[in-house]
Amino acid sequence: MIRRRAFLAGVAATAVAGACSRGGDGEGGGGSGVSGAPDTAPEVPALPPSLPAGLFALGVASGDPLTDSVILWTRLVSDPQADGGGLPDQPLPVRWEVAADDAFDDVVASGDAVAEPALAHAVHVDASGLEPGTWYWYRFSVGETASPVGRTRTAPAGDDVDRLRFAFASCQNFQAGFWPAYDHMTAEDLDLIVHLGDYIYEDGPDPGAVRSYVSPAPTDLSGYRRRLAEYRSDPALQAAHARVPWVCTWDDHEVRNNYAGDVPDRPDEASVSAEQFRQRRADAYQAYYEHMPLRVDPPNGAELTLYRTVGWGDLARFYVLDGRQYRSDQACDADQDVGIVCAEADDDDRTMLGVDQEAWLGRRLGESDATWNVVAQQTIVSPIVVPLGDAAGGNLDQWDGYRAARRRLVDQLREVDNPVILTGDIHASGVGLVSEDPDDPASPPAVPELVGTSISSGFPPDLVALVEAAAAASPAVRYVEARRRGYVVVDVTAEELRADFRYVSTVDTPQADIATGATWVVAAGDPEPRPA
């Protein structure tokens, strides 16, 4: 593992647009943003006499916009599956530009960055000094080699914001299928894309899959770098990243299926020590940071503070949560996700978010004057009854296994205007309604929940039937669709939040048709979601 001093030095060298602007709606959980951003440009190394071709094979991306800045990202590679990306083990100079037009006739910001080998030659630039609510185009270059052009925008300021249009997605298992959903998402008129986790999967190659991995199952830093690079090589995903800024969080597969804090998935517990798993988590976190356009500090070993807020004027505020890193182990000794919910799930000491993140969320909610308060997180909050023969069980990896923590979450969300929960993870679309007492569906309605299906990850047929049976048995569920893949487009105004559930016709081919399968509306001041 790269030591923190060298890691921070590498990040400091990449952030060259001035000190990172944070505070208010842009403030994160515990850090200052792009770490160590200098007030002056870094010392730029000399360009080597020659470099391999394909330096921008992973594309470009932007993310976490503020009113005056946005994070710009790229990673230099020659061979994404080679050690070091096929590049020399030395710092490389990178030029960046932001323009008001796609021809770059009106360049409004530019500078020099350094791609450090300690960060896999990834570059995070905080491009600041921009105008609020404005579209821009950006690009990178190394010598005479130019990157693809990306399009991004800043967040609007103040109370004169009449709309927000974003999509949210999750669960893009490479081997489960292609990603035509991203082709259609790129064609939408979006301001943002919100990704709720399972950006990669950590399984090994499957020759019988729709498309098989080239990279082996990752367990260390080089393995996670290869796997993330393989995902970032997909042209549909690259186009979606280059089209609009993204706001991202992770779930479990970025490290290991169903891990909880420092605890690996139960089958691994007997064979993997706590020290070994923390090293694996540290490697996975570093590789994730290197490949995503995040306005956060770099990881400190096995810790990365990912929770943060992103504001959209007074219209909306996103609370981006991390439901993996700090959670208690799954309750009730269940070997699988689903089991009988025992008394342990109600233990007040059990947590999904951790003490610090819970307190942070309470503070940020208490400061909000937004019309809509949108919680972007991973697992289903609405109570779900899973029929298990003659018994009623639950999914213990979801908030049903953390019921005291869920009650605390709902108590916090009741204090703000128009809270809405966005959820991924489950490979099914759904609409739920969380009551003031989540375990008593007869209590007053409190928070609507929108659950987005996967980009490509699916269910075996028996699990599809189980999901449908669970939805039918759960009073909190208003809608479910477990058989189709896609994403959700959300239109937000001061009067309502409208969610269109988009489904692709297949993930077996790179191209597919798209259709809107359902539309649900939440009116401001009324938590009950209603079909349109």
N, C-alpha and C positions, 0 to 999 in steps of 0.2 A: 504493500500500500504506500502511495506517495505521501510523504510527511506533510503536515498542514502548512508549514512555513513555505515549502516549495510550491504547494498547491495555491496558496494565497498569492504568492508572488506571480504565478502564472496568470491568475485571474486579474490581478491589478494591471498587468500589462495588456489585457484585452479590452479594458473599459476606458476608452479614450475620448469620449464625448463630453467630459466634464464629470463632476461628482454626481452620483446618482440621486435624482429627485425623488424623495419619498415623504410620507406623511399624509394624513388625511386618508382618503380612499385608496391611496397607493401603498399604504404602510403594511408591511408583512408582520410575521409573528415575532421574530426576535433579533433580526439583523438590520443591516443598513442598505441592503440591495446588492448590486454588483460589487463584490467586496474589493475594498482598496482602490476604488476608482480615483485616479489622480486628477489634480486640477490642470495639469499640463500633459501634453502628449508624451508617451513613453519613448525611450530611446529605441529606434527602429533598427533591427539587425539588417545586415546586407543581404541582398538576394543571392542565393547560390548560383553558380555558373549555369546550372541546368536543373530542371525539375521534371518529374514524370508528367504525363498528360492526365487529364481527368481530375484535376484538383478539386472541382466543385461537384463531384459525382453524387453527393448527398443533398445538394440543393441549398436553399436558403429558407429562413423562417423569421418570424417576428412574434412578439408576445408581450403580455402584461402592460398594455398601454396606460400611460398617465395623460394628463391634459397637455403636457409639454414634452413628452418623451415616450420612446418605445424601445424595447430590447430587440436588437437585431442579432441574428445567429447564422453561423455557417461552421462547417468543419472541413478542413482540408484533408483530402485523402488521394491516393493514387489507386491502391487496391484495398477496398473496404474490409477484406477478409485477411489481410496480411498484418503481421505485427507492426505497430506504429502506422498503420494505414498505408504502408509502402513508401513512407516519406523519410527523409534523413532525420536523425535524432538531434535536431537543432531548432531554435526558434526561427520562424519565417515571417516576413513582413506582409501585412495585408492592408490594402487601401479600402476604405468604405465611403460611400456617397449616398446622400438622401436628396431627392429632387421633388419638385412640385409637379413634374410631368414625366411621362414614361420615356420620353426621348432624352431626358437629362439635360435639357436646355437651360433649366432653372434649378441649379443645385443650391440647396438651402443649408446643407450641413455636410461636412466631410472630415475625414481624419485618417490617421494611421493606427493600426492595431498590430499586435504581435500574437501569432499563433504558436503557443508553447507546446512542446512535446509532452510536458507533464499533464496537459489537458487534452491529449490526443489531437493536438492542433485544432481544437475548437476555439471559436471566437464568439464572445458575448460583448456587444457594443451597446451602451446606453446612449442612444442618439437623442440628445436633449436640445432645448431651445426651439422647439417646434410650436406650431399654432394649435390651439384646441380644436377638436372636432374636424380634423383635416385629413384628407387622403394624401399619401405620399408614395413614392417609388424609391427603391433602394437596390444597391448592388455592391459587390465586393470585387477586388481584383488583386492578383499577385503578379507583378510584372506586367506582361502583356496579356495574361490570361484573365478573362472576366467571368464572373459568375452569372447564372440566370438572374433576371430582374424580379424582385419581389415587390408586392404591393402591401401597404400597411396603412394604419390610421391612428391618430391620437384620440383619446377619450374627450367628449365634450365637457364643457365647464358650466357651472351655474344651474339655474332653474329653467332655462329656455331650451329644454330638450324634449322633443315631442315623440321620439320613437327610438327603439332599439330592436334590432333583428339579429338573432344569433342562432346557431345550431349547437346541439350537444350530442356527444357520441362516446363510445367506450368499446372495449373488448374486440380488438382487431387481430384475432389469431391468424397468422400468416398461412399456416397449413390448412386451416378450415376453409379457405377460399380466397378469391380475389376481392378487391375493394372498389367495385363500381359505385358504392355509396359516396366515396370521396369525389368521383367525377361529377356526380350530380350536386354534391354539396358545393363544389367549386363554382358551379353555374348559378347557385342561389345568390340573391342580393343580400349578403350578410355583412354585419359589422364585426362579428367575432365568431370564433369556434371555441367551444368549451369541451375539453377532453377529460373524462372522469375516471380514467385509469385502465389498466390492462393494455397499455400501449404496445408492449411486447408480451410474448409467452416464453416460458423457460424450458419447454420440453425439447426432446431431441428430434432429429430428422425422422420423418415417416415417409418411406418411398411410396406408400399407397395413398398419400394425401393428395388433395387437389393440386398443391404445389409444395414441394418438400424443401426444408431448410438446407442450405449449404453449410451453415455454421453448426457445430456440435452444441449440445445442451450447455448453457453457460453456468459456471460455478465460481469463476474468478473474474478479475478486472478485464483481462484480454477477451474472455469469453463473452461478457456482457457488452463490451465494445463491439465485437463482431456481430452479435445478435441485433443490437440497436442499429448498426450500420446496414445490416441486411434489410431491416424494416424501412429505414430511411432511404433505401435505394428504390423503393417502389414509386413509379411515376405518378400514380393517382394521389398518394399521400404527399409527395413533394409538391404537386400542384395546389393541393388544399392549403399546405403551409405557406406557399408563396402568394396566396390570394388575399388572405386577411390575417390579422394577429390572432394568436391562440392564447387561451388561458388553461393551464394544465395542472392536474394532480394525478397521483398514482393510486393503484390498488395493490393487489398481492402479487400478480404475475410478473411485475417488474423485478421481483426478487425470487419468490417461491410461493407456489399455490398455498393459500390459507395461512400464511405465516401471521403471527400475532406478536408485535413488539419484538422481543428478543427470542421468541420461541418459533422454531420451524414447524412445518406441517407435522401432524402427529406421527405418521409412519417414519419420519426422520429422527424423532426425538431420541430413540434408543441408540442411534448410530452417529449422531452429529452433536458435538459438544457445544456449549454456549459460546465459547471462544471461536470455534470454527464458524458457527452461524453468524456471529457478529462480523467476522471478517468477510464472509460472503455478502452480508448486507451492506457493508462499507463499500465493497467493490461495485455492487449493483447501484448503489446511490451515486457513486462518483460517475459511473458511465451514464446514468440517467441525466445527471446535471450536465454532462458534457454534450448531450445530444438534444437538449430542449431549450427553447427561448424563455428562460425563467428570470424574473426579477427577485432573486433570493441570493443569500450568501451561499458559497460552495459548502459541501459537506465537511464536517469535522469527524473524520473516521466514519463510524456507523450512525452518525446523526446528521440530518439535514432538515432545517426548519422550512417546511414547504407551505404551511398555512399562511394566508395573506388575504387582503381585500383588493378588489378592483372596482372602481366606481365609474358610473356613467351619468355624470351630472347629478341632479337631484332625482332623476327618474329611477335609477336602479343601482344597487350595490351588490356585488358578488362577495360571498364569504367562501373562500376556497379552503376546504378542510382536508386533513390527513387522518384517515380512519384506520391506518395500519401501524404506523411507527410506534404509537404510544399505547395501543390497546392492551387490555388484559387478555390472557389466553382464553380460547373458546371454553364455554362452561359445559358442565354435565358430562365430561369424559366421553364426548361423542367422537367416534373415529371418522365420521363423515360430517358434512355440513348439517344434515337433517337428523334430528333426534328428539326425544322427549325433553321438553323444557322443565328443568328441575329448579329447586329453590335457589340454587347458586346464581342463576341468571338475575335474581332480584337483589343481590348483594350490593349495598351502597358503595362499597369500595371498588367495585368493578368499573372499568372505564373503557370507552371507545376512543376518546380523544386525548386522554391524559389531563392531569390537573392544570398544567400551564395553558394548554390549548383551550380548555373549557373556560378558564378565566379570561383569556384573550378574546374569545368569541363574545363573552358577556360584555366586555368593555366596548368592543367594536359595535355591537348591536345597540348599546346604550348611547353611542355617539351618532347613530344614524338618523338622518332626516330624509332618507330616500323614500320614494313612493312604494317601490318594490324592494324587498330584501331577499335575495336569492342565495340559497345555500347549495354550493356545488360540492357533492360528496359521493361516496362510493356505494354503500350497501343500503338495502331497503329499510326504511324507518317505519312504514306502516305495519301494524301487526298482521302477520300472515299465519293462518292455521294450516298446518300440513297434515292431511289425513294419513295416519300410519296404522292401517288395519282398524281395530276398534278404538285406537287412542288418537289423541290430537297432539301433534308435535310441532316443531318449528325449525327454522333454519338458524342454527346457533352461531353462524358466521355473520349474520345480519344483526340489526339492532334488537331483534327478538331475544338474542342471547346476552343483551346488555340493557336490561329493562330499566334499571335505576338510572343509568346514564341517559337513556332515551327520555325519561321523565324530566331530567334536568335540562336536556336540549329543548324539549317542548316548552318548559317554563320560560326559558330564555327567549324563544321565538315569539311567545305570546306578548312580549313587551314592545314589539316593533310593528309598523304598518306592513300589511300584506306580505308576510313571509311565504316563500315557496321553496320546496326542496327539489333539487335535481339529483337523480340517482342513476348509476350504471350497474355493472357487475353481473346482472342476473340473466343476460341474453334474451330478455323478453321486454316488450313494451308494457307499460301499465300506468294507470292513474289511481292514486290512493288518497285517502283523507285521514290524517292523524288527528285524533281527538285530544281535548285538553288533558284527559287521563287516557294515555294510549292503550291501556289494558282494559278500558271500559268503553266499548263503541257507542254506548248510550250517552256518554258525556258530550258536551258541546263540541262542534267541529273547531279545529284550531289551525292546521297547516295542510294545504294541498301538497301532494307529492307527484312529480312527473318522473316516470321511469323509462329510460330509453333502451331499446334493444341494442344488440351488438352490431358492429360493422361487418363481422364475418363469423364470429364464434357461435356455435349452435348447441343443440341438445340432442342426445339419443332419444328415440321415440318414446321410451318409457318415462323419461324425465319431462318431456313435453306434456304428457298426460298428467303427471304429478303436479306440474305448475298450474295447469288448468283446473285440476281438482282443488288445489290450495286456494286459487283465486275464488272459486265458487263457494268455498267454505269460509271465506274471510270477509266480514262485514265492512272492513276498511277499503276493500278493492272496488273501484268503479269500472275499471276496464283492464283487459289483459289481452295480449297477442304474443304467443310464444313460438310461432312457427316461421316468422319472417325476420329478415335482417334489414338494417337501415339506420336512421337517425331521426332526431326531432328538430324541427324549426320552430323557434319561439319569437313571436312578435309582441313587443311590449309598448303600451302607451300608458298615459296616466289613468285611463279608464279601465283597461283590461290587459290580461296576459293570455295570448292565444297560442296553443301548441298544436302544430301539424305533425302527425306521426307518419314519416315517409318510409316506404318499404321498396327494396329492389326486388326484381323478379327472380334473380339467381345470384349466387356468389361463385358458381362453378366456372364462370368465364369473366374476363376483364370488363366486358361491357354488359349492361343490363338495363331494362326499363325501370322506371320509377313511378310509384303511385302514392297518393295520400290515402292511407287506410282509415284514419280517424282524426278528428279535430276536437279538442277540448278547450274550454274557455274558463278562466278564473276572473271574475269581476272584482275590481278594487273594492275593498270593504266587505267582501263575502268570500270566506275560505272554501265554500262548496264548489268543486269543479263541475262543469256541466258540458255535455256534448253539444257541439255546434250543429 
